[in-house]
Amino acid sequence: MTIDCDKIMAVVEPLESYRLDAAAIHLRAHLAGYKAPRSVEIRRDLPREDSGKIFKRRLRDSQWLVAGRTI
């Protein structure tokens, strides 16, 4: 599920036992307006490197393809 794709984005991977929707995430109440993400994407499996860290470049690449450009 994705909400309003714009510049600031948050990708969330909930634990298997949790059910979560983007409307349930209330970040604007806890962050300044310019820091709050404009879109929230919920994924079951985030791309990970061999070390187990989240592969952020692969997350960004999919967004750049949608935008039709790169950095």
MDTraj code that builds the backbone (N, CA, C; nanometers):
import mdtraj as md
import numpy as np

residues = "MET THR ILE ASP CYS ASP LYS ILE MET ALA VAL VAL GLU PRO LEU GLU SER TYR ARG LEU ASP ALA ALA ALA ILE HIS LEU ARG ALA HIS LEU ALA GLY TYR LYS ALA PRO ARG SER VAL GLU ILE ARG ARG ASP LEU PRO ARG GLU ASP SER GLY LYS ILE PHE LYS ARG ARG LEU ARG ASP SER GLN TRP LEU VAL ALA GLY ARG THR ILE".split()
xyz = np.array([
    [0.0846, -0.1174, 0.0000],
    [0.0000, 0.0000, 0.0000],
    [0.0890, 0.1235, 0.0000],
    [0.0590, 0.2193, -0.0851],
    [0.1358, 0.3425, -0.0926],
    [0.0402, 0.4610, -0.0818],
    [0.0823, 0.5659, -0.0151],
    [0.0033, 0.6880, -0.0025],
    [0.0835, 0.8038, -0.0575],
    [0.0272, 0.8814, -0.1499],
    [0.0850, 1.0067, -0.2005],
    [0.2371, 1.0054, -0.2150],
    [0.2872, 0.9486, -0.3213],
    [0.4316, 0.9444, -0.3431],
    [0.4847, 1.0851, -0.3708],
    [0.5793, 1.1295, -0.2935],
    [0.6420, 1.2598, -0.3100],
    [0.7860, 1.2479, -0.2647],
    [0.8492, 1.3549, -0.2222],
    [0.9920, 1.3544, -0.1915],
    [1.0296, 1.2700, -0.0708],
    [0.9622, 1.2869, 0.0417],
    [0.9990, 1.2160, 0.1635],
    [0.9145, 1.0893, 0.1731],
    [0.9817, 0.9748, 0.1904],
    [0.9130, 0.8475, 0.1887],
    [0.9566, 0.7629, 0.3073],
    [0.8645, 0.6854, 0.3617],
    [0.8970, 0.5902, 0.4682],
    [0.8558, 0.4517, 0.4215],
    [0.9441, 0.3569, 0.4397],
    [0.9144, 0.2175, 0.4067],
    [0.9127, 0.1417, 0.5385],
    [0.8046, 0.0677, 0.5617],
    [0.7851, -0.0001, 0.6889],
    [0.7715, -0.1495, 0.6633],
    [0.8401, -0.2305, 0.7443],
    [0.8280, -0.3753, 0.7379],
    [0.7758, -0.4229, 0.8736],
    [0.6445, -0.4500, 0.8839],
    [0.5907, -0.4934, 1.0126],
    [0.6330, -0.6365, 1.0459],
    [0.6318, -0.6691, 1.1723],
    [0.6600, -0.8057, 1.2141],
    [0.5492, -0.8966, 1.1619],
    [0.5802, -1.0238, 1.1456],
    [0.4842, -1.1169, 1.0869],
    [0.3537, -1.1242, 1.1657],
    [0.3589, -1.1088, 1.2951],
    [0.2393, -1.1216, 1.3778],
    [0.1533, -0.9947, 1.3795],
    [0.1994, -0.8855, 1.3188],
    [0.1268, -0.7595, 1.3203],
    [0.0587, -0.7336, 1.1868],
    [-0.0591, -0.6757, 1.1935],
    [-0.1304, -0.6319, 1.0747],
    [-0.1305, -0.4797, 1.0798],
    [-0.0850, -0.4156, 0.9730],
    [-0.0643, -0.2716, 0.9744],
    [-0.1118, -0.2115, 0.8439],
    [-0.1755, -0.0953, 0.8516],
    [-0.2081, -0.0220, 0.7296],
    [-0.1513, 0.1189, 0.7421],
    [-0.1307, 0.1826, 0.6279],
    [-0.0633, 0.3128, 0.6256],
    [-0.1405, 0.4186, 0.7037],
    [-0.2718, 0.4071, 0.7105],
    [-0.3508, 0.5053, 0.7845],
    [-0.3247, 0.4974, 0.9351],
    [-0.2757, 0.3841, 0.9821],
    [-0.2503, 0.3668, 1.1257],
    [-0.1196, 0.4317, 1.1707],
    [-0.0390, 0.4760, 1.0768],
    [0.0896, 0.5362, 1.1116],
    [0.0712, 0.6870, 1.1233],
    [0.0848, 0.7390, 1.2437],
    [0.0621, 0.8812, 1.2710],
    [0.1949, 0.9494, 1.3016],
    [0.2747, 0.9739, 1.2010],
    [0.4051, 1.0353, 1.2231],
    [0.3976, 1.1866, 1.2354],
    [0.2981, 1.2476, 1.1755],
    [0.2884, 1.3938, 1.1802],
    [0.2675, 1.4465, 1.3221],
    [0.2123, 1.3660, 1.4096],
    [0.1921, 1.4085, 1.5476],
    [0.3234, 1.4118, 1.6258],
    [0.4241, 1.3391, 1.5771],
    [0.5500, 1.3274, 1.6495],
    [0.6670, 1.3995, 1.5827],
    [0.6503, 1.4408, 1.4574],
    [0.7590, 1.5052, 1.3835],
    [0.7157, 1.6413, 1.3312],
    [0.8138, 1.7258, 1.3079],
    [0.7844, 1.8540, 1.2437],
    [0.7329, 1.8269, 1.1020],
    [0.6520, 1.9151, 1.0485],
    [0.5902, 1.8963, 0.9186],
    [0.6881, 1.8675, 0.8066],
    [0.8031, 1.9341, 0.8081],
    [0.9002, 1.9134, 0.7012],
    [0.9773, 1.7828, 0.7167],
    [0.9708, 1.7193, 0.8346],
    [1.0397, 1.5925, 0.8564],
    [0.9488, 1.4713, 0.8352],
    [0.8195, 1.4914, 0.8414],
    [0.7255, 1.3804, 0.8283],
    [0.7217, 1.3311, 0.6840],
    [0.7209, 1.1989, 0.6635],
    [0.7161, 1.1467, 0.5274],
    [0.5840, 1.1798, 0.4601],
    [0.5911, 1.2063, 0.3310],
    [0.4702, 1.2354, 0.2536],
    [0.4085, 1.1085, 0.1995],
    [0.4833, 1.0005, 0.2027],
    [0.4285, 0.8723, 0.1595],
    [0.4788, 0.7632, 0.2527],
    [0.3953, 0.6635, 0.2717],
    [0.4289, 0.5495, 0.3549],
    [0.4008, 0.4247, 0.2723],
    [0.5004, 0.3382, 0.2616],
    [0.4846, 0.2138, 0.1868],
    [0.5067, 0.0977, 0.2830],
    [0.4147, 0.0050, 0.2824],
    [0.4251, -0.1112, 0.3703],
    [0.4608, -0.2314, 0.2841],
    [0.5715, -0.2970, 0.3189],
    [0.6180, -0.4148, 0.2467],
    [0.6397, -0.5285, 0.3443],
    [0.6131, -0.6483, 0.3002],
    [0.6378, -0.7665, 0.3838],
    [0.7847, -0.8057, 0.3834],
    [0.8529, -0.7874, 0.2716],
    [0.9937, -0.8254, 0.2619],
    [1.0743, -0.7110, 0.2039],
    [1.1632, -0.6537, 0.2837],
    [1.2528, -0.5498, 0.2352],
    [1.3781, -0.6157, 0.1779],
    [1.4357, -0.5582, 0.0717],
    [1.5590, -0.6164, 0.0177],
    [1.6722, -0.6015, 0.1188],
    [1.7460, -0.7087, 0.1383],
    [1.8539, -0.7075, 0.2367],
    [1.9851, -0.7511, 0.1733],
    [2.0938, -0.6934, 0.2255],
    [2.2276, -0.7315, 0.1825],
    [2.2645, -0.8647, 0.2482],
    [2.3786, -0.9205, 0.2117],
    [2.4237, -1.0471, 0.2710],
    [2.4434, -1.0355, 0.4215],
    [2.4778, -0.9147, 0.4667],
    [2.5000, -0.8930, 0.6100],
    [2.3696, -0.8777, 0.6881],
    [2.2563, -0.8679, 0.6179],
    [2.1275, -0.8538, 0.6841],
    [2.0774, -0.7106, 0.6906],
    [2.1612, -0.6154, 0.6503],
    [2.1199, -0.4754, 0.6500],
    [2.0227, -0.4501, 0.5354],
    [1.9364, -0.3511, 0.5524],
    [1.8411, -0.3164, 0.4474],
    [1.9164, -0.2548, 0.3300],
    [1.8867, -0.3022, 0.2090],
    [1.9522, -0.2574, 0.0870],
    [1.8797, -0.1314, 0.0386],
    [1.9186, -0.0150, 0.0917],
    [1.8489, 0.1108, 0.0656],
    [1.8541, 0.1510, -0.0809],
    [1.9641, 0.1187, -0.1484],
    [1.9766, 0.1570, -0.2894],
    [1.8683, 0.0899, -0.3733],
    [1.8354, -0.0359, -0.3439],
    [1.7296, -0.1044, -0.4187],
    [1.5927, -0.0422, -0.3905],
    [1.5722, 0.0053, -0.2700],
    [1.4464, 0.0743, -0.2390],
    [1.4358, 0.2041, -0.3185],
    [1.5454, 0.2788, -0.3248],
    [1.5451, 0.4053, -0.3982],
    [1.5329, 0.3835, -0.5482],
    [1.5981, 0.2800, -0.6011],
    [1.5943, 0.2544, -0.7456],
    [1.4521, 0.2342, -0.7953],
    [1.3689, 0.1645, -0.7193],
    [1.2303, 0.1427, -0.7619],
    [1.1533, 0.2747, -0.7677],
    [1.1822, 0.3671, -0.6773],
    [1.1154, 0.4968, -0.6790],
    [1.1637, 0.5826, -0.7955],
    [1.2928, 0.5731, -0.8295],
    [1.3451, 0.6498, -0.9424],
    [1.2859, 0.5987, -1.0735],
    [1.2611, 0.4682, -1.0846],
    [1.1976, 0.4155, -1.2064],
    [1.0576, 0.4707, -1.2237],
    [0.9838, 0.4818, -1.1157],
    [0.8488, 0.5387, -1.1207],
    [0.8562, 0.6849, -1.1637],
    [0.9562, 0.7568, -1.1151],
    [0.9710, 0.8998, -1.1478],
    [1.0258, 0.9204, -1.2886],
    [1.0821, 0.8138, -1.3479],
    [1.1362, 0.8257, -1.4828],
    [1.2701, 0.8969, -1.4914],
    [1.3457, 0.8940, -1.3815],
    [1.4761, 0.9594, -1.3815],
    [1.5645, 0.8958, -1.2746],
    [1.6894, 0.9395, -1.2694],
    [1.7813, 0.8969, -1.1641],
    [1.8392, 1.0216, -1.0984],
    [1.9216, 1.0020, -0.9994],
    [1.9782, 1.1151, -0.9271],
    [2.0611, 1.2005, -1.0189],
])
top = md.Topology()
chain = top.add_chain()
for i, resn in enumerate(residues, 1):
    res = top.add_residue(resn, chain, resSeq=i)
    for name in ("N", "CA", "C"):
        top.add_atom(name, md.element.get_by_symbol(name[0]), res)
traj = md.Trajectory(xyz[None], top)
